[in-house]
Amino acid sequence: MQRHRPIRPATPAENNLHEFARKLGRPVARGWLSPAVADACNLNAALQAERAGVVENDPIGFTRGMCFTTQIAIRQQNELRDLAAEAIRRAIRRLPDRSPSNRIRAEAHNVNGGRGFPLTEAEVEEIAKIEAWPATRTRRHA
């Protein structure tokens, strides 16, 4: 029967690698990086850390942990993006009818900034454009 090594606490350098893996979640969620490229970045970082003596035995196993950390960060970023988009929609709906488009866009960007900029500027503009259309149209009376 194989004996397992006792679990040891992570070193600061290993924590830095997991922080690196966590920070890959935002570019993947925004579509700037593919998940495969993020996994390759994690593997590269783990192999470099193994050569430097930071990761002791199994860099591939450590890479699996980093990839898991990245997947969790991607899920968190996607949830933050969905929540920010819905908050923008609610803020625009609360504005008075016939509000100027620059006021609608400014409110949308303020909400996005208040949440830590989870959405890109183009995504905020698209949401503002879609949500502003019903507010800017005129009612015709019969």
N, C-alpha and C positions, 0 to 999 in steps of 0.2 A: 504494500500500500504506500502510495506516494505521500510524503509529508508536505504540507503547505508552509510557506514562510509566514511568519507573523506579519500582520498588517502594520505598516509603519506610517506615521503622518507624512504628508507631502512636504517636500522641501520648498523654499520660496521660489527656486528656479522652476520647479514643476508647476507651482501655482501660476507662475508667469506664462507657462505654456498653455495652461487651461484658460487663462485670461485671453491669450491670443486666439484660442479656439472659440471663445465666447464672442470676441469682437468680429469674427468672420460672419456671424449671423446677420448683421445688418446689411452688408453688401449683397449677401445671397438673397435676403428677403426683398431687397429693392431690385433684384434682377441684374446686378452688375457683375456678379460671379455665379457660376453654376455650382451646384452642390458637389459635383465631381472635382472641380478645381479647388474648392474649399477642402475636400478630403485630401487632395494631393498636397495642399499647403500644410495641412496637419501632419501628414506623413513626412514631408521634408523637414519640418520643424522638429519632429521627434527624432529623426535620424541625425540631424545636426546636434541635437541635445545629447544623443547617445554617444556621438563622437567626442563631445566636449566633457562627457562624464556626468552629465546631469541626470539622465535616465539610466538606471543601473542595468537591468537585465533585458527586458523585452520591449523594444521600441514599437513593435507592431501592436502589442497589447496596449501600450500607452497611447498609440495612435487611435485605437478603437475608442478609448475613453475620451480622447479629444474630439473625435467625430461625433460621439454621443453628446458632448457638451455643445458642439456647433449645432446639432439638430434641435436641441432644446432652445438654444438662442434664436434659431430661425423661427420656431413656433412662437416664442415670446414676441419677436419682432412683428410677425404677421398679426398676432392678436393686438399689439399696440397700434399697428397701422389700421386695422379694422375699427378699433375704438376711436382713433383720431378722425377717421373718415366719417363715422357716424356723429361725432361731436361737431364736426364742421357742418354737416347737413342740418343738425338741430339748431346751430347758431344762425345759419342762413335763414331757416324757416321762421325764426323769431324776429327777424328784421321786418320793418314795416314794408307794405306793398310799395312797389315802384321805387325801391331804393336804388341809388346810382350803382353802376357796376363796380366802380372803384371802391365803394364802401363794402360791397359784398365780398370782393376779392381781399380787401384788407382784413375783414373779419375772419375770413377763411385762413389767411396766413397767420393771424394772431392766435387762433385756436391751435393751429399746427405748431407754432413756436412755443405755446404754453405747454404743449405735451412733449417737448424735446425734439421736434422736427422728425417724426417717424416717416412722414411722406415727403417725396421730392416736390420741388416747386411746380413741375409740370402736372403732377398728380393732383395737387391742391387746386391749380387752375382749372383742371378738367372737372373736378367736383363742383367748384364754384360756378362754372359755366352751366353745368347740367342743372344744378339746384336753383340758379338765378333765373332760368328761363320762365318758369311759371310766375315768378314775382314781377317780372318786367312786362308781361303781356297785358294788354288793356282789355277791359270787359266791354262788350257791346250791349247796348240796351236796345230792346225791341221797340 
